Amino acid sequence: MLVSAKEMLQKAKAGQYAVGQFNINNLEWTKAILLTAQEMNAPVILGVSEGAGKYMGGYKTVVGMVNGLLEGLNITVPVALHLDHGSYEGALACVEAGFSSIMFDGSHYPIEENIEKTKELVALAEQKGLSLEAEVGAIGGEEDGVVGSGECADPMECKAIAELGVTMLAAGIGNIHGKYPENWPGLSFETLAAVQEQTGSMPLVLHGGTGIPADMIQKAISLGVSKINVNTECQLAFAAATRQYIEEGKDLQGKGFDPRKLLAPGVEAIKATVKEKMELFGCVNKA
């Protein structure tokens, strides 16, 4: 059964580890992540961007698939189904469809409007028992067509949003989505420490977890980051394994063209990536 991310993140914050959010794109993706979480005995958050939700045939399809897999695969670890970078309308649609967690990304609005819309969603999330993530300071890179340069959040704005009663807060600390450029200056731990000081026990979220060096990830966790989002890294691993299978001509041998065989190496590559991340985040055996 799907759960809100609240309890798993509060435990992570108290225990100084982080729970991974892995974005899903299809059945294979979802199955690979769930099986790995079960094997690692780790809590997990399945992230769905609005674009991926649309691609999979709508939020109800996603909810049906995830609920079916939890039952069919006997998944007993805590699993939250989370809307990633949701618009206000998207957040409402996901509540309606049966998601257990939502993110409202109001970072592109003036802070007053971000506060107002977040406040409304806090009330709705509380009523439905869902967890809610808010964002202050745009995360860099491109996410569903929205491009940000990785600016740092204002700690006082973070405090204002945290005090509305959100479950977790994504604060820009120079992190970006996608691959990091050669000249990336690194995470601003100064900003993170200042945000943590203003938000206290609030679990903080690090977006753009792909390509951040392991020591920076560990330092971020020690400064209050309790949820780390990974998407691009799974996509790259999946693509590389699929490319290798086809380049080796395996799709031309026997029934190698069967999608179950064709996609299998990519699925294993996702599992390996998720496992590695869970070990790095410290959430193994924390279910």
VENFENPE-V910322 format. One record per pair of residues at least 6 apart in sequence whose C-alpha atoms are under 7 Angstrom apart, sorted by the first residue. I is the first residue (numbers start at 1). J is the second residue. D is the distance in whole Angstrom. If there is no record, write none. Layout:
I:J:D  I:J:D
This chain:
1:67:7  1:70:7  2:79:5  2:80:5  2:81:7  2:100:6  3:78:6  3:79:6  3:80:5  3:100:6  4:80:6  4:100:5  4:101:6  4:130:5  4:131:5  5:80:6  5:101:6  5:131:6  6:131:6  6:167:6  8:43:7  9:19:7  9:203:6  9:226:6  9:227:7  10:203:7  12:18:6  12:19:7  12:226:6  13:203:6  13:224:6  13:226:5  16:221:6  16:222:6  17:221:6  17:226:6  17:281:6  17:282:5  17:283:6  18:221:6  18:225:7  18:226:4  18:227:5  18:228:7  18:281:5  18:282:6  18:283:6  19:43:7  19:44:6  19:226:6  19:227:5  19:228:6  19:281:7  19:283:6  20:44:6  20:45:6  20:227:6  20:228:5  20:229:6  20:278:7  21:44:6  21:45:4  21:46:6  21:47:6  21:227:7  21:228:6  21:229:5  21:230:6  22:45:6  22:46:5  22:47:6  22:229:6  22:230:5  22:231:6  23:46:6  23:47:4  23:48:6  23:230:7  23:231:5  24:30:6  24:46:6  24:47:6  24:48:6  25:52:6  26:56:7  28:267:6  29:267:7  32:267:6  32:270:6  32:271:5  33:271:6  33:274:7  36:271:6  36:274:7  36:275:6  37:43:7  37:44:6  38:75:6  38:76:7  38:77:6  40:284:5  40:285:6  41:77:6  41:284:6  41:285:5  41:286:7  41:287:5  42:77:6  42:283:6  42:284:5  42:285:5  42:286:5  42:287:5  43:77:6  43:78:5  43:79:6  43:286:7  43:287:5  44:78:6  44:79:5  44:80:7  45:79:6  45:80:5  45:81:6  45:82:7  46:80:6  46:81:5  46:82:6  47:81:6  47:82:5  47:83:6  47:84:6  48:82:6  48:83:5  48:84:5  49:83:6  49:84:5  49:85:6  50:86:6  50:90:7  51:144:6  53:59:5  53:62:7  56:62:7  59:94:6  59:97:6  60:97:5  63:97:7  63:98:6  63:99:7  77:287:5  78:287:6  80:100:6  80:101:6  81:99:5  81:100:5  81:101:6  82:99:6  82:100:6  82:101:4  82:102:5  83:101:7  83:102:5  83:103:5  84:102:7  84:103:5  85:103:6  85:104:6  85:105:5  86:103:5  86:104:5  86:105:6  87:104:6  87:105:6  88:104:6  91:102:6  91:103:7  91:104:6  100:130:5  100:131:7  101:130:5  101:131:5  101:132:6  102:131:6  102:132:5  102:133:6  103:132:6  103:133:4  103:134:6  104:133:6  104:134:5  105:134:6  105:135:5  106:114:5  106:135:6  107:114:7  107:135:6  107:136:5  107:137:6  107:138:6  108:138:7  115:161:6  119:164:6  122:132:7  122:165:6  122:166:6  125:131:6  125:132:7  131:167:6  132:166:5  132:167:5  132:168:7  133:166:6  133:167:6  133:168:5  133:169:6  134:166:7  134:168:7  134:169:5  134:170:6  135:169:6  135:170:5  135:171:6  136:153:6  136:158:6  136:170:6  136:171:5  136:172:7  137:151:6  137:152:6  137:153:4  137:171:6  137:172:5  138:148:6  138:150:6  138:151:6  138:172:6  139:148:6  139:149:7  139:150:5  139:151:7  139:172:5  139:175:6  139:176:5  140:147:7  140:148:4  140:149:4  140:150:3  140:151:7  140:175:6  140:176:4  140:177:6  141:147:5  141:148:5  141:149:6  141:150:7  141:176:5  141:177:5  141:178:6  142:148:7  142:177:6  143:177:7  150:172:7  150:174:5  150:175:5  150:176:5  151:172:6  151:173:7  151:174:5  152:172:5  152:173:5  152:174:6  152:191:7  153:171:6  153:172:5  153:173:7  155:194:6  155:195:5  155:198:6  156:198:7  158:195:7  159:198:5  159:199:5  162:169:7  162:199:6  168:202:6  168:203:5  168:204:6  168:205:7  169:203:7  169:204:5  169:205:6  170:204:6  170:205:4  170:206:6  171:205:7  173:187:6  173:188:5  173:191:6  173:192:6  174:186:7  174:187:5  174:188:6  175:187:6  175:207:7  175:208:6  176:208:5  177:207:7  177:208:4  178:208:7  178:210:7  178:232:6  179:210:7  179:211:7  180:211:6  192:223:7  193:223:6  196:223:7  196:224:6  203:224:6  203:225:6  203:226:5  204:224:6  204:225:4  204:226:6  204:227:7  205:225:6  205:226:6  205:227:5  205:228:6  206:225:6  206:227:6  206:228:5  206:229:6  207:228:6  207:229:5  208:229:6  208:230:6  209:228:6  209:229:5  209:230:5  210:230:6  210:232:6  210:233:5  234:270:5  234:273:6  237:266:7  237:269:6  237:270:6  238:266:4  238:267:7  238:269:6  238:270:6  239:266:7  241:265:6  241:266:5  241:269:7  242:263:7  242:265:6  242:266:5  250:256:6  251:257:4  251:262:7  256:262:6  278:284:6
